[in-house]
């Protein structure tokens, strides 16, 4: 893949899938704006890219704050002249039975996974529309397509991201801006492990027990590594994937099939 003409804005870039995607895409030549609330983490990602011979900057921003996101976009444009790819990846997972979910947990999920994803996508879409080109890649999940007990609000939030992708593709394609979503299955990330810590407190299970059970539900018999999602993101940034538009792309080892 050749991404030398791509400038990629990545949210949630301090770790997990976001960090992996930033580094993979940089390896193919993309310039990277690593964005996260955790500035030290984003800076570490940018430093690793730069030390490997790539080009990256780190910017601190809360994705739920439109002014901070707009400032991050401005910083990216100042550094690299334009932004033509977005990996809209920041998200959280909070486990709870639907009927027992506390309002503060619900508000966190809605704010980050829906409001934040929308703010980032809309701010980048405005910039891309003016330039007449752009690719919006958002992180949804297999949870948008398959219900999961004790994880209902996360499922609902990721379904919202998928629908946002559908509508943005319809509205923006005529301006040269396309939208897709990646729908990861079970990925070996700190986010997943932390969600199991929370669930385990309610269900009396260990993280290792959850992982063993999970691997048994995947036809390939293993979880994915974040870098595998990063490779998919790199492909979706590449011009050779330009006609893929409006879809959610599953990367789940066969756990969910369409």
C-alpha positions in Angstrom: 0.0 0.0 0.0 1.2 3.5 -0.8 0.0 6.2 1.6 2.6 8.9 0.9 -0.1 11.4 -0.1 -2.3 10.7 2.9 -2.5 12.8 6.1 -4.3 10.7 8.7 -6.1 12.2 11.8 -6.4 9.4 14.4 -8.4 9.7 17.6 -7.7 7.4 20.5 -4.1 7.3 19.4 -2.5 6.8 22.8 -3.0 3.0 22.8 -4.8 -0.1 21.5 -6.3 0.0 18.0 -5.7 3.7 17.5 -2.0 3.5 18.2 -1.6 0.4 16.1 -3.4 2.0 13.1 -1.4 5.2 13.4 1.9 3.2 13.3 0.8 0.8 10.5 -0.4 3.7 8.3 2.8 5.7 9.0 4.8 2.6 7.9 3.1 2.9 4.5 4.0 6.6 4.3 1.0 8.4 5.8 1.6 11.5 7.9 -0.2 11.1 11.2 -1.9 13.5 13.6 -2.1 11.4 16.8 -5.0 12.8 19.0 -5.9 11.7 22.5 -7.0 13.1 25.8 -3.8 11.5 27.1 -1.2 13.8 25.6 1.7 11.7 27.0 0.3 8.6 25.3 -0.3 10.4 22.0 3.2 11.9 22.1 4.7 8.5 22.7 2.8 7.2 19.6 4.1 10.2 17.5 7.6 9.7 18.8 7.7 6.0 17.8 6.5 7.0 14.3 9.1 9.7 14.0 11.9 7.5 15.3 11.0 4.9 12.7 11.4 7.5 9.9 7.8 8.6 9.6 6.1 12.0 10.2 3.7 12.6 13.1 2.6 15.1 15.6 0.6 14.7 18.9 -2.3 16.8 19.8 -4.4 16.7 23.0 -8.1 16.9 22.6 -11.3 15.7 24.2 -13.4 14.4 21.3 -16.6 15.5 23.1 -15.5 19.1 23.0 -16.0 20.6 19.5 -13.7 23.5 20.1 -10.9 21.2 21.1 -11.5 19.0 18.1 -11.5 22.0 15.8 -8.2 23.2 17.3 -6.7 19.7 16.7 -7.8 19.9 13.1 -6.2 23.3 12.8 -3.0 22.0 14.3 -2.9 19.1 11.8 -3.5 21.3 8.8 -0.8 23.7 10.0 1.7 20.9 10.3 0.9 19.0 7.1 -1.2 21.3 4.9 -4.3 19.2 4.8 -6.1 16.2 6.3 -7.6 13.7 3.8 -8.1 10.6 6.0 -9.7 10.2 9.4 -9.6 7.2 11.7 -12.4 8.1 14.1 -11.5 5.6 16.8 -11.9 7.0 20.3 -14.3 5.0 22.4 -15.1 3.5 25.7 -16.8 0.4 27.0 -18.8 0.2 30.2 -20.5 -3.1 31.1 -23.9 -3.2 32.8 -27.3 -4.9 32.5 -29.6 -2.5 30.7 -32.1 -2.3 33.5 -29.3 -1.6 36.1 -27.3 0.9 34.1 -26.5 4.1 36.1 -27.1 7.4 34.4 -23.5 8.4 34.7 -22.4 5.2 32.8 -25.0 5.8 30.1 -23.9 9.5 29.8 -20.3 8.5 29.4 -21.0 6.0 26.6 -23.3 8.4 24.8 -20.9 11.3 25.1 -17.8 9.5 23.9 -19.1 6.8 21.5 -21.9 8.8 19.9 -21.4 12.5 20.5 -17.6 12.4 20.3 -17.6 10.2 17.2 -20.1 12.6 15.5 -18.2 15.8 16.5 -14.9 14.4 15.1 -16.5 13.1 11.9 -18.4 16.4 11.3 -15.4 18.6 11.9 -13.2 16.6 9.6 -16.0 16.3 7.0 -16.2 20.1 6.8 -12.5 20.4 6.1 -12.6 17.5 3.5 -15.6 18.9 1.8 -13.8 22.2 1.1 -10.8 20.3 -0.3 -13.0 18.0 -2.4 -11.5 14.8 -1.1 -11.5 12.7 2.1 -12.0 9.4 3.7 -13.8 9.0 7.0 -13.2 5.7 8.7 -15.0 5.2 12.0 -14.7 2.4 14.5 -17.9 0.6 15.0 -18.0 -3.1 16.3 -19.5 -6.5 15.8 -21.5 -5.3 18.8 -23.5 -3.1 16.3 -24.7 -6.3 14.6 -24.9 -8.8 17.4 -26.6 -8.3 20.7 -24.6 -9.0 23.9 -26.0 -9.3 27.4 -24.4 -6.9 30.0 -23.1 -4.8 27.2 -26.3 -3.3 25.8 -25.5 0.4 25.8 -22.1 -0.3 24.1 -23.9 -2.3 21.4 -26.4 0.6 20.9 -23.7 3.2 20.7 -21.7 1.2 18.1 -24.9 0.7 16.1 -25.3 4.5 16.1 -21.7 4.9 14.7 -22.6 2.4 11.9 -25.7 4.3 11.0 -23.8 7.6 11.1 -21.4 6.1 8.5 -24.3 5.1 6.2 -25.8 8.6 6.3 -22.5 10.4 5.9 -21.7 8.3 2.8 -25.0 9.3 1.3 -24.6 13.0 2.1 -20.9 13.6 1.4 -20.0 11.4 -1.6 -21.0 14.0 -4.1 -18.3 16.2 -2.5 -15.5 13.6 -2.9 -15.7 12.5 0.7 -16.5 8.9 1.5 -17.3 7.1 4.7 -16.7 3.5 6.0 -16.7 1.8 9.3 -14.5 -1.0 10.6 -16.4 -3.5 12.8 -13.8 -5.3 14.9 -14.6 -8.4 16.8 -12.6 -9.4 19.8 -9.3 -7.6 19.8 -6.5 -8.0 22.3 -6.5 -4.5 23.7 -6.5 -2.8 27.2 -10.1 -1.7 26.5 -11.3 -5.3 26.2 -9.3 -6.4 29.2 -10.7 -3.6 31.3 -14.3 -4.4 30.2 -13.7 -7.9 31.5 -12.5 -6.7 34.8 -15.8 -4.8 35.2 -17.9 -7.7 34.0 -16.0 -10.1 36.2 -16.9 -8.1 39.3 -20.5 -8.7 38.5 -20.3 -12.2 37.2 -17.5 -13.7 39.3 -15.1 -14.5 36.5 -11.5 -13.8 35.8 -10.1 -12.1 32.7 -8.4 -15.3 31.6 -11.7 -17.2 31.9 -13.4 -14.6 29.6 -10.6 -14.9 27.1 -10.8 -18.7 27.0 -14.5 -18.6 26.5 -14.2 -15.9 23.8 -11.7 -17.8 21.8 -14.0 -20.8 21.8 -16.7 -18.7 20.0 -14.4 -17.6 17.2 -13.9 -20.0 14.2 -10.3 -19.0 13.9 -9.8 -19.8 17.6 -8.0 -16.6 18.6 -8.4 -12.9 19.2 -7.1 -10.4 16.7 -4.1 -8.2 17.4 -4.6 -4.4 17.1 -2.1 -4.3 14.2 -4.5 -6.5 12.1 -7.1 -3.8 12.4 -4.4 -1.3 11.5 -3.8 -3.1 8.3 -7.5 -2.8 7.4 -7.5 0.9 8.2 -4.4 1.3 5.9 -6.2 -0.5 3.1 -9.2 1.7 3.5 -7.0 4.8 3.4 -5.5 3.6 0.1 -6.9 4.9 -3.1 -7.4 1.3 -4.3 -10.3 0.9 -1.8 -11.9 4.1 -2.9 -15.1 2.5 -4.2 -15.9 0.9 -0.8 -18.3 3.5 0.6 -21.0 3.4 3.3 -20.3 -0.1 4.5 -19.3 -1.6 7.8 -16.3 -3.9 7.3 -16.2 -6.9 9.6 -12.8 -8.0 11.0 -13.9 -10.7 13.5 -12.3 -14.0 12.6 -15.6 -15.4 11.5 -17.4 -14.6 14.8 -20.1 -12.7 12.9 -20.8 -13.3 9.2 -22.8 -11.3 6.7 
